[in-house]
Amino acid sequence: MKELSYEEIEAATQNFDPSQLIGKGSHGSVYRGTLGDGRIVAVKKPSGGVQSLQNHAKLNNEIDVLASLRDPPISIVEFVGFTRAPASCRLLVMEFLPNGSLHALIHASPTPPEWRLRGAIALQIARAVLYLHEASPASVVHRDVKSANVLLDGKWNAKLCDFGLAARPGRNDDERSETPPPPAAGTIGYMDPCYTEPGKLGPENDVFSFGVVLLELLSSRKAIDVERDPSSVVAWVLGMAAANRSGGICDERVALPEYMRRAVGRMLRVAVKCVSEKAERRPAMREVVGELEAVVEGLAVWTAWGCVRSKVSERVQGCVRAWRRCAEKRVGAAATANIVCGDHLVDGGDHDSREDDRERGPCT
Ligand SMILES: Nc1ncnc2c1ncn2[C@@H]1O[C@H](COP(=O)(O)OP(=O)(O)OP(=O)(O)O)[C@@H](O)[C@H]1O
């Protein structure tokens, strides 16, 4: 575990200047900083106040869990290290993710994300959760998978963050361990309804929460929206599916071309399985990843095919236009030549010369 000097972090964050504050969560504040080597980082500091002990414990847990992960995938926020503040509390130093949260992208962005990006993000989060569930020496349950805890890097890659509630069920169930399982915790709207007591902690809790994130990605509805009836996205989607109205679930602000419907439908089926009320009906994350890989592949194949199709159609249209012009020229009307010439003058600035070449090609 890499320990950084507190002086370096103070310098990086300009002594935790308010101008460097990225945001405040319920347990702490996150500051932007620039390390001596030029790397831009995010530094999480626990809040004081009456819940100070609890906030410190949550951040310590986050540091310990992140530090324990061996070769994590890129879809888990990169752990840079930690530092020890004078009052002996530890601060987390991690990679800085400049493009905000998935929650903001889905619910607050003026341009809603297109389907291929939604599919890619879903797969990246699924891989992060799968990695945690299969982590060695003991599986990790994140316990707070939600769109606000998925942040986006400069290339819009999704990264799972906020490991403050993460726990290892195996370790705590071990009879030799004196540590009791932690009390059930999570976020309303995302929390598995079966996770009602400490002993019910397991990977299936994350599968449920991940299913809610998938439903948000598909519908752009919030997990809980008190201005709607029903307020829960899970209840709404299950109601729509039962009424045979699945077509109305997907975000209508973004065009869903015919050729993408199959892949998006597959994503919806995975989401519905993940939010099954009975935990034993939910798929394991390995199965979810397999399904989403097929979804992403399907979207990419179709996109590539769409590209080929539009290139062919562009080419055909260009040939038809050129053929028409050639025919007009052959008729020998000098006026026609002038109009063609005139077209070039009018459109001169933005005219695509490749298109000119294409259009002239067959004539020469
Ligand atoms: N690595 C990071 N890079 C950039 N911004 C980050 C990073 N980590 C957290 N943030 C942002 O800092 C703010 C506070 O994050 P934090 O994880 O403390 O709380 P939260 O997830 O908003 O809330 P809570 O802890 O209550 O769930 C949020 O706006 C979050 O998006």
The ligand as an SDF file (V2000), in Angstrom:
LIG
                    3D

 31 33  0  0  0  0  0  0  0  0999 V2000
  -11.9470    9.9260   -8.3020 N   0  0  0  0  0  0  0  0  0  0  0  0
  -12.7730   10.9600   -8.4540 C   0  0  0  0  0  0  0  0  0  0  0  0
  -12.5980   11.8340   -9.4630 N   0  0  0  0  0  0  0  0  0  0  0  0
  -13.4440   12.8890   -9.6200 C   0  0  0  0  0  0  0  0  0  0  0  0
  -14.5110   13.1250   -8.8230 N   0  0  0  0  0  0  0  0  0  0  0  0
  -14.7310   12.2860   -7.7970 C   0  0  0  0  0  0  0  0  0  0  0  0
  -13.8820   11.1680   -7.5440 C   0  0  0  0  0  0  0  0  0  0  0  0
  -14.3710   10.5040   -6.4610 N   0  0  0  0  0  0  0  0  0  0  0  0
  -15.4580   11.1700   -6.0570 C   0  0  0  0  0  0  0  0  0  0  0  0
  -15.6820   12.2420   -6.8430 N   0  0  0  0  0  0  0  0  0  0  0  0
  -16.7970   13.2100   -6.7070 C   0  0  0  0  0  0  0  0  0  0  0  0
  -16.6970   13.8140   -5.4270 O   0  0  0  0  0  0  0  0  0  0  0  0
  -17.9860   13.9950   -4.8600 C   0  0  0  0  0  0  0  0  0  0  0  0
  -18.0590   13.3310   -3.4880 C   0  0  0  0  0  0  0  0  0  0  0  0
  -17.8650   11.9450   -3.6540 O   0  0  0  0  0  0  0  0  0  0  0  0
  -18.1200   10.8750   -2.5100 P   0  0  0  0  0  0  0  0  0  0  0  0
  -17.7570    9.5440   -3.0180 O   0  0  0  0  0  0  0  0  0  0  0  0
  -17.4990   11.3380   -1.2410 O   0  0  0  0  0  0  0  0  0  0  0  0
  -19.6100   11.0210   -2.2130 O   0  0  0  0  0  0  0  0  0  0  0  0
  -20.9250   10.6230   -2.9960 P   0  0  0  0  0  0  0  0  0  0  0  0
  -20.7050    9.3440   -3.7560 O   0  0  0  0  0  0  0  0  0  0  0  0
  -21.4130   11.8020   -3.7650 O   0  0  0  0  0  0  0  0  0  0  0  0
  -21.9250   10.4290   -1.8080 O   0  0  0  0  0  0  0  0  0  0  0  0
  -22.0670    9.2790   -0.7240 P   0  0  0  0  0  0  0  0  0  0  0  0
  -20.7350    9.0590   -0.0820 O   0  0  0  0  0  0  0  0  0  0  0  0
  -23.0420    9.9060    0.1770 O   0  0  0  0  0  0  0  0  0  0  0  0
  -22.5810    8.0820   -1.4650 O   0  0  0  0  0  0  0  0  0  0  0  0
  -18.9850   13.4330   -5.8550 C   0  0  0  0  0  0  0  0  0  0  0  0
  -19.4680   14.5040   -6.6430 O   0  0  0  0  0  0  0  0  0  0  0  0
  -18.1520   12.5070   -6.7090 C   0  0  0  0  0  0  0  0  0  0  0  0
  -18.6790   12.3980   -8.0270 O   0  0  0  0  0  0  0  0  0  0  0  0
  1  2  1  0
  2  3  1  0
  2  7  2  0
  3  4  2  0
  4  5  1  0
  5  6  2  0
  6  7  1  0
  6 10  1  0
  7  8  1  0
  8  9  2  0
  9 10  1  0
 10 11  1  0
 11 12  1  0
 11 30  1  0
 12 13  1  0
 13 14  1  0
 13 28  1  0
 14 15  1  0
 15 16  1  0
 16 17  2  0
 16 18  1  0
 16 19  1  0
 19 20  1  0
 20 21  2  0
 20 22  1  0
 20 23  1  0
 23 24  1  0
 24 25  2  0
 24 26  1  0
 24 27  1  0
 28 29  1  0
 28 30  1  0
 30 31  1  0
M  END
$$$$
